[in-house]
Amino acid sequence: MFKSLITITLALGSISVFSDTSEQYIHRSEFFFCNFNDGKDYNDLLEEQAPYEDFLMENELQYNRINLLPIWDNDAEYDYIMWGNWPSGQDQYTEWGAYMNEYPKWAEENDLPPQNVGDCEKGALSMRFHSLLRLRVPMDERDERMFTDWRRCKLTDDANIADLKALYAKQEKLAKDFGLSGYGVSMFTPYRGNQMETDWDFLLMTHWYNTDSRVDLISSFRGWRDVLLDSGIMDERSKHIESCSEADTYQAHMIYNTHK
């Protein structure tokens, strides 16, 4: 695993392989794996999370928070996962520094009670968030809660991540030509704080900006699969990805976003 992650760190960059495809940027992410405390529910979580957006805005910090709630998960251990993102490593440490040093006083001045909705002590993970493919739709066409599929994947011993990213750029162009829109693919590689026993090298996420986009992909799946097979992308991808688990499906609910 670690030699594969070294390869990823050295080879991945913020690039766009084709001029007419989206930028393959790298962000930073954090994940907190949580269970509700007795008597608490999702409405309590939303109420607890809401004031932090004011703190971010007042301090001009760039961060977003997304809650992941299981829809279909083969072995769900947690009631919810809190997923946060920063545009860069600098923004990550700036926000964390403000949270550690300034937020406690701010919370006291604003009469915020201690956080007690969930127990998130069992797992926390910092990840690099690599955008591979983006077929965006306008903001007013996006659902408040989006479908996301997550897979745990292993790299082959001789995986070349730059070539793998180029394949996803090629897939994006083919998808446009085929008439697909409204979805994206990302990979997440462990960065810091991995305390869990893992048998994977990265997480692969597919998200849909709205329900219609997922319906369109499902209804055209056979034709789209044939396009991928004929293009050679699937065979080429197998040279870099050894295996992936079945998908666990979560709803992704964006709570706030102060990215500029």
C-alpha positions in Angstrom: 0.0 0.0 0.0 2.6 2.5 1.0 4.7 2.1 -2.2 1.5 2.7 -4.1 0.8 5.9 -2.2 4.3 7.2 -2.8 3.6 6.7 -6.5 0.4 8.7 -6.1 2.0 11.5 -4.2 4.8 11.9 -6.8 2.7 11.4 -9.9 -0.6 13.2 -9.3 -0.9 16.9 -10.1 -3.5 19.5 -10.9 -3.7 18.8 -14.6 -6.2 18.6 -17.5 -5.1 16.0 -20.0 -7.4 17.2 -22.7 -8.1 20.9 -23.2 -11.9 20.3 -23.4 -12.1 18.3 -20.2 -12.4 19.5 -16.6 -9.4 20.3 -14.4 -8.1 17.3 -12.4 -7.5 19.3 -9.2 -6.3 18.1 -5.8 -8.1 19.3 -2.6 -7.8 18.1 1.0 -10.5 16.3 2.8 -11.3 15.0 6.3 -13.8 12.3 7.4 -15.2 11.7 10.8 -17.1 8.4 11.4 -19.9 8.9 13.9 -22.8 7.3 15.7 -25.7 9.2 17.2 -25.8 9.5 21.0 -29.0 8.3 22.7 -31.9 10.4 22.0 -30.2 12.4 19.2 -31.1 12.4 15.5 -30.2 14.1 12.2 -32.2 17.3 12.9 -30.1 17.7 16.1 -26.9 17.3 14.1 -28.0 20.0 11.6 -28.8 22.3 14.5 -25.4 21.7 16.1 -23.5 22.2 12.8 -25.2 25.4 11.6 -23.3 28.0 13.8 -19.9 27.0 12.5 -20.7 28.5 9.1 -20.9 31.9 10.9 -17.5 31.3 12.4 -16.0 30.4 9.0 -17.5 33.5 7.4 -16.4 35.9 10.1 -12.8 34.6 9.9 -12.8 34.3 6.0 -11.9 30.6 6.2 -12.4 28.3 3.2 -14.1 25.0 4.1 -17.2 23.0 3.4 -19.1 20.4 5.3 -21.0 17.5 3.8 -22.9 14.8 5.7 -22.9 11.3 4.3 -25.9 9.1 5.3 -26.0 5.5 4.3 -28.7 4.4 1.8 -27.3 1.0 0.8 -24.2 -0.1 2.7 -23.2 -3.7 2.9 -21.6 -3.4 6.3 -22.5 0.0 7.7 -20.8 0.6 11.0 -21.8 4.3 11.4 -25.0 6.3 11.5 -23.3 9.2 9.6 -20.0 10.4 8.3 -19.0 14.1 8.4 -16.9 15.0 5.3 -15.1 18.3 5.1 -13.0 19.8 2.3 -10.5 22.6 1.8 -9.2 24.0 -1.5 -5.6 23.5 -0.5 -3.3 22.2 2.3 -2.7 25.8 3.3 -6.5 26.3 3.8 -6.6 23.0 5.8 -4.1 24.1 8.4 -5.4 27.7 8.5 -8.9 26.5 9.3 -7.7 23.8 11.8 -5.6 26.4 13.6 -8.5 28.8 13.9 -10.7 25.9 15.1 -8.2 25.0 17.9 -7.3 28.5 19.0 -10.1 30.8 18.2 -13.3 28.8 18.0 -13.6 27.9 21.7 -13.7 31.5 22.7 -16.1 32.3 19.8 -18.4 29.5 20.9 -18.4 30.7 24.5 -19.2 34.3 23.4 -22.0 33.0 21.3 -23.5 30.8 24.1 -23.1 27.6 22.1 -23.5 24.4 24.1 -20.8 21.6 24.0 -21.2 19.3 21.0 -23.1 16.2 22.2 -25.1 14.9 19.2 -22.7 12.1 18.1 -19.8 10.0 19.1 -17.0 10.4 16.5 -14.1 9.0 18.5 -13.9 5.7 16.6 -12.3 7.1 13.5 -11.0 10.2 11.8 -9.0 10.4 8.6 -7.3 13.1 6.5 -7.3 12.4 2.8 -6.1 13.9 -0.5 -9.1 14.5 -2.7 -8.3 14.0 -6.4 -10.9 15.1 -9.0 -10.8 12.7 -12.0 -13.9 13.5 -14.0 -16.5 16.3 -13.8 -19.6 16.7 -16.0 -21.2 19.5 -14.1 -24.7 21.0 -14.4 -25.8 24.5 -13.3 -26.2 25.2 -9.6 -29.9 25.6 -9.9 -30.2 22.1 -11.4 -28.4 20.4 -8.5 -30.2 18.4 -5.8 -29.7 19.4 -2.2 -29.0 15.7 -1.4 -27.0 13.8 -4.0 -26.4 10.1 -4.6 -22.8 9.0 -4.1 -21.3 5.5 -4.6 -18.1 4.6 -2.7 -15.7 1.8 -3.5 -12.5 0.6 -1.8 -9.9 -0.1 -4.4 -6.4 -1.6 -4.6 -3.7 -0.6 -7.1 -1.6 -3.0 -9.1 2.1 -3.2 -8.3 3.0 -1.3 -11.4 0.2 1.3 -11.4 0.9 4.6 -13.1 -1.4 7.2 -11.7 -0.7 9.8 -14.3 -1.8 7.3 -17.0 -4.9 6.4 -14.9 -5.9 10.1 -14.7 -5.5 10.4 -18.4 -7.9 7.5 -18.9 -10.5 9.3 -16.8 -10.0 12.4 -18.9 -10.6 10.3 -22.0 -13.7 8.8 -20.3 -15.0 12.3 -19.6 -14.7 13.2 -23.3 -16.4 10.0 -24.4 -19.2 10.6 -21.9 -19.9 14.1 -23.3 -20.0 12.7 -26.9 -22.3 9.9 -25.7 -24.7 12.5 -24.2 -24.1 11.9 -20.5 -23.9 14.7 -18.0 -24.4 15.5 -14.3 -21.9 13.2 -12.7 -18.3 13.1 -11.4 -15.6 10.6 -10.3 -13.0 11.2 -7.6 -10.3 9.3 -5.7 -9.2 9.7 -2.1 -5.8 8.7 -0.8 -4.9 8.6 2.9 -2.8 11.5 4.1 -2.8 11.6 7.9 -4.5 10.0 10.9 -5.3 6.6 9.5 -6.0 4.5 12.6 -8.2 1.9 10.9 -7.2 -1.4 9.5 -7.5 -1.0 5.8 -7.0 -3.4 2.9 -7.3 -0.7 0.2 -5.1 1.9 -1.4 -7.7 4.5 -2.2 -11.4 5.2 -2.2 -13.2 5.8 -5.5 -16.4 7.9 -5.4 -18.9 8.6 -8.1 -21.5 11.3 -7.5 -24.5 12.5 -9.4 -25.5 16.2 -9.3 -29.2 15.3 -9.5 -31.4 12.3 -9.6 -32.2 12.7 -13.3 -28.5 12.3 -14.1 -28.3 9.0 -12.2 -31.5 7.8 -13.9 -30.1 8.7 -17.3 -26.9 6.8 -16.6 -28.7 3.7 -15.4 -31.1 3.7 -18.4 -28.2 4.0 -20.8 -25.9 1.7 -18.9 -25.6 -1.1 -21.6 -24.8 1.3 -24.4 -22.3 3.3 -22.2 -20.6 0.1 -21.1 -20.2 -0.9 -24.8 -18.6 2.4 -25.5 -16.1 2.0 -22.7 -15.3 -1.6 -23.8 -14.8 -0.6 -27.4 -12.6 2.3 -26.4 -10.2 0.0 -24.5 -10.5 2.2 -21.4 -11.6 -0.7 -19.2 -8.8 -2.9 -20.3 -6.3 -0.1 -19.7 -7.7 0.7 -16.3 -7.2 -2.9 -15.2 -3.5 -2.4 -15.6 -3.6 0.2 -12.8 -6.5 -0.9 -10.6 -6.3 -4.4 -9.3 -9.8 -4.6 -7.7 -12.6 -2.5 -6.2 -15.3 -3.5 -3.7 -19.0 -3.4 -4.5 -20.4 0.1 -4.1 -21.8 1.5 -0.9 -24.4 4.2 -1.6 -24.7 7.3 0.5 -26.7 10.4 0.3 -24.4 13.5 0.4 -26.0 16.5 2.0 -24.0 19.8 1.7 -24.4 21.8 4.9 -22.3 24.8 4.1 -19.6 25.9 1.7 -17.3 28.9 2.1 -15.0 28.1 -0.7 -14.3 31.2 -2.8 
